Amino acid sequence: MLEYTLLTISTLFAIINPVAAIPAFLAMTFSDSHEARLRMARVACITCSGVLIAFAFLGRFIFKIFGISIYAFQIAGGIVLLLVAMDMLRAKRSAIQETEEEKIQATEKTDIAITPLAIPMLSGPGAISTVIVLSSQAEGWPKQILLIASIFAASAASFGVLRLGVRGATWLNQIAMNIITRLMGLLLAAIAVQFIGQALPQLLRLKGP
C-alpha cells in the first residue's frame, strides 16, 4: 500500500508538472491582480482533481465500450509519458500538455482557470492516461481510495507551487525551474518504461502463439 501511494503521488505530480506551468501562467495573467491569480490557480487545481477523479472511475468503462485491453492502454500511456518526459528533460513544456496556439489564445482570455490552465495544462492527455493506468492497478477499495487521495494531494501540491510562483519566490527562478523540471522528467521517464515493461509481456500473452 505504501509503495502504491508513493508511486501514485510521485507519478501524478510529475506528469501534472505545475513548476513548468508557472511561466505560462504568469504570462497569461500579467494584467491580473494577486488575488485574481490565486483564485484562478485554486479553481484550476480543483478542476484538475475533478477531471482526473472522473477519468479514474470512467476508465474501465471506456475500455469495455471500445474493446481496449488495459495492457494496450498501459503501453500507450507509457509512450505518452515518455514523450512528455523527453521534453521535460530538455526543460521545455511538452506540446502534449498544451500547444503554442493554445498559449497565445489564452493570453486573450479574461479568466484562464478552466482552460487552458486546468485543461490541458495541468490535466492533459498525459495526466488522464496516467490516472487511468493507475486506476487499473488499484485492486480493491483501499487502493482506489488511496488513488483519489493521491489525486487530491497532487492537486493541492500543484496549487502550492502555483501560489509560490504568484508570490515570486526567489528560489523559483528560471534555473531552479529547469532543474526541477529535468529531475521530474527523469523520474517520469523511468515510470513510463516501467509501465511499458509491465504491460508488454501481458499483452503478448493475450495474443498467444
SVG drawing of the C-alpha trace seen along z (x, -y; Angstrom):
<svg xmlns="http://www.w3.org/2000/svg" viewBox="-20 -45 40 66">
<polyline fill="none" stroke="black" stroke-width="0.4" points="0.0,0.0 2.8,-2.4 4.6,-1.6 1.4,-2.2 0.8,-5.5 4.3,-6.8 4.0,-5.7 0.7,-7.5 1.6,-10.7 5.0,-11.0 3.7,-10.0 0.8,-12.4 2.8,-15.3 5.5,-14.7 3.0,-14.5 0.9,-17.5 4.3,-19.4 3.0,-22.7 6.5,-24.1 6.8,-24.1 3.3,-25.8 4.4,-28.8 5.9,-30.9 3.0,-30.5 0.5,-31.0 2.2,-34.3 2.4,-35.5 -1.2,-34.8 -2.3,-36.7 0.2,-39.6 -2.6,-42.2 -4.5,-40.4 -4.2,-41.2 -2.5,-39.0 -5.9,-37.9 -7.2,-37.1 -4.2,-35.0 -4.6,-33.0 -8.3,-32.5 -7.6,-31.2 -4.8,-28.9 -7.2,-27.5 -10.1,-26.9 -7.7,-25.3 -6.3,-22.8 -9.8,-21.9 -10.9,-21.4 -7.8,-19.3 -8.6,-17.0 -12.2,-16.7 -11.2,-15.8 -8.7,-13.2 -11.0,-11.6 -13.8,-11.3 -11.4,-9.5 -10.2,-7.3 -13.7,-5.9 -14.7,-6.1 -11.5,-4.5 -12.6,-0.9 -16.0,-1.7 -14.1,-3.3 -12.1,0.0 -15.3,2.0 -17.1,-0.3 -14.2,-0.3 -12.9,3.2 -9.5,2.0 -7.2,4.1 -5.8,2.4 -2.4,3.7 -2.6,2.0 -3.7,-1.3 -0.9,-1.0 1.7,-0.7 0.1,-3.7 0.0,-5.7 3.7,-4.8 4.6,-6.1 2.7,-9.3 4.5,-9.7 7.9,-9.0 7.3,-11.7 6.4,-14.2 9.4,-13.1 11.7,-13.7 10.6,-17.3 10.9,-17.8 14.5,-16.5 15.1,-19.4 13.5,-21.7 10.6,-22.6 6.8,-22.3 5.5,-19.4 3.1,-20.1 1.2,-17.1 0.2,-19.3 -0.6,-22.4 0.4,-23.9 1.8,-27.3 -1.5,-28.2 -3.4,-27.4 -1.0,-29.6 -1.5,-32.5 -5.3,-32.2 -5.2,-32.1 -3.5,-35.5 -6.6,-37.0 -8.9,-35.4 -10.1,-37.2 -10.2,-34.0 -7.9,-31.1 -8.7,-29.0 -10.6,-26.2 -9.0,-26.5 -6.2,-26.3 -4.7,-26.2 -6.8,-23.3 -7.3,-21.7 -5.0,-20.9 -2.0,-22.4 -2.5,-20.5 -4.9,-17.7 -4.0,-17.0 -3.9,-13.7 -0.7,-12.6 -2.3,-13.1 -5.5,-11.5 -3.7,-8.5 -1.7,-8.1 -4.6,-8.2 -6.5,-5.6 -3.5,-3.3 -3.1,-3.8 -6.8,-3.1 -6.5,0.2 -3.8,1.2 -5.9,0.2 -7.4,3.5 -10.0,3.2 -11.5,0.1 -8.4,-0.7 -6.2,-1.3 -9.0,-3.2 -9.4,-5.5 -5.6,-5.9 -5.7,-6.9 -8.4,-9.5 -6.4,-10.8 -3.3,-11.0 -5.1,-13.0 -6.2,-15.5 -2.7,-15.6 -1.0,-16.2 -3.6,-18.9 -3.1,-20.6 0.7,-20.4 0.2,-22.0 -1.7,-24.8 1.1,-25.4 3.6,-25.6 1.5,-28.0 0.9,-30.1 4.7,-30.3 5.1,-31.3 2.5,-34.1 4.3,-35.4 7.5,-35.4 9.5,-33.2 13.2,-33.7 14.0,-30.0 11.6,-29.5 13.8,-31.4 14.3,-30.0 17.4,-28.0 15.6,-26.4 12.5,-25.6 14.7,-24.0 16.5,-21.8 13.2,-20.7 11.7,-20.0 14.6,-17.9 14.6,-15.9 10.8,-15.2 11.3,-14.3 13.9,-11.7 11.5,-10.3 8.7,-10.3 10.8,-8.5 11.6,-5.7 7.9,-5.3 7.0,-5.3 9.5,-2.5 8.2,-0.6 4.6,-0.9 5.6,0.4 7.7,3.2 4.9,4.4 2.3,4.4 4.1,5.7 4.6,9.4 0.9,9.4 -0.3,8.1 1.9,10.7 0.5,13.5 -3.1,12.4 -2.3,12.6 -0.8,16.1 1.1,18.1"/>
</svg>
